[in-house]
Amino acid sequence: DARRFIMYQKVAIENSPLQAHSSTLMFSPACSLIKGCFKHEEPKWITIQPAMRDEWSVYSQTLEGHSSVVNSVAFSRVSTRLASASFDDTVNIWDAS
């Protein structure tokens, strides 16, 4: 659960580390163990909260950046990079970590 929490909230943690604690808890699934452990630390002044799923998504990360369907994905030999090709005639290279 902690790994999913970090992977799901990675952008918020990297961009706004000072606000990450309260905002990431609020935008985590209702049945998250992390959310349950720290629920008492959510800000009381936020009265309307978003409707969240009960469980984590089956996807730990989504590759975004293509404007059409991705038709091919391949890892490098040492699995440090990932290449995705799309019908939009682009190839994106990703850091697998």
C-alpha positions in Angstrom: 0.0 0.0 0.0 2.8 2.4 0.8 4.5 1.8 -2.6 1.2 2.4 -4.4 0.7 5.5 -2.3 4.1 6.9 -3.3 3.8 5.9 -7.0 0.2 7.4 -7.3 1.1 10.6 -5.5 4.6 11.0 -7.0 3.9 14.2 -9.0 2.3 16.0 -6.0 5.2 14.9 -3.7 7.8 16.1 -6.2 6.1 19.4 -7.1 4.6 20.5 -3.7 6.5 18.6 -0.9 5.2 20.9 1.9 1.6 20.3 1.0 2.0 16.7 0.0 1.0 15.1 3.3 -2.5 16.5 3.5 -3.3 16.6 -0.2 -2.1 13.1 -1.0 -4.1 11.7 1.9 -7.2 13.4 0.6 -6.7 12.1 -3.0 -6.0 8.5 -2.0 -8.5 5.6 -2.2 -10.9 5.3 0.7 -9.6 1.8 1.8 -5.9 2.8 1.6 -3.9 1.6 4.6 -1.9 4.8 4.6 -5.0 6.9 4.5 -6.5 4.9 7.4 -3.4 5.3 9.5 -3.2 9.1 9.0 -6.9 10.0 8.6 -6.8 12.0 11.8 -4.2 14.3 10.2 -6.4 15.4 7.3 -7.2 19.1 7.5 -10.5 19.7 9.3 -11.1 22.9 7.3 -11.6 21.0 4.1 -15.3 20.2 4.3 -16.0 19.0 0.7 -13.7 16.1 -0.3 -13.5 14.4 -3.7 -15.2 11.1 -4.3 -12.4 8.5 -4.5 -12.3 4.9 -5.5 -12.3 2.3 -2.7 -9.1 0.6 -3.9 -6.0 1.6 -5.9 -6.2 1.5 -9.6 -4.8 -1.6 -11.3 -2.3 0.7 -13.0 0.7 1.7 -11.0 1.7 4.2 -13.6 0.3 5.4 -16.9 2.5 6.6 -19.8 1.0 9.8 -21.2 2.2 12.0 -24.0 1.0 10.3 -27.2 -2.0 11.8 -29.1 -3.1 8.5 -30.5 -3.2 4.8 -29.6 0.1 3.3 -28.4 0.8 0.2 -30.6 4.1 -0.9 -29.3 6.1 -0.9 -26.0 9.5 -2.4 -25.4 12.1 -2.4 -22.5 15.8 -1.8 -23.0 18.1 -4.8 -22.5 18.8 -3.8 -18.9 15.3 -2.7 -18.2 16.3 0.9 -17.3 14.3 2.5 -20.2 11.0 1.9 -21.9 10.1 2.9 -25.5 6.5 3.5 -26.6 5.4 3.9 -30.2 2.1 5.3 -31.3 -0.1 5.7 -34.4 0.6 9.5 -34.0 4.0 8.7 -35.6 6.0 9.4 -32.4 8.3 7.3 -30.2 8.7 8.2 -26.5 11.6 7.1 -24.3 10.8 6.7 -20.6 13.0 6.2 -17.5 11.6 2.9 -16.2 12.3 3.8 -12.6 
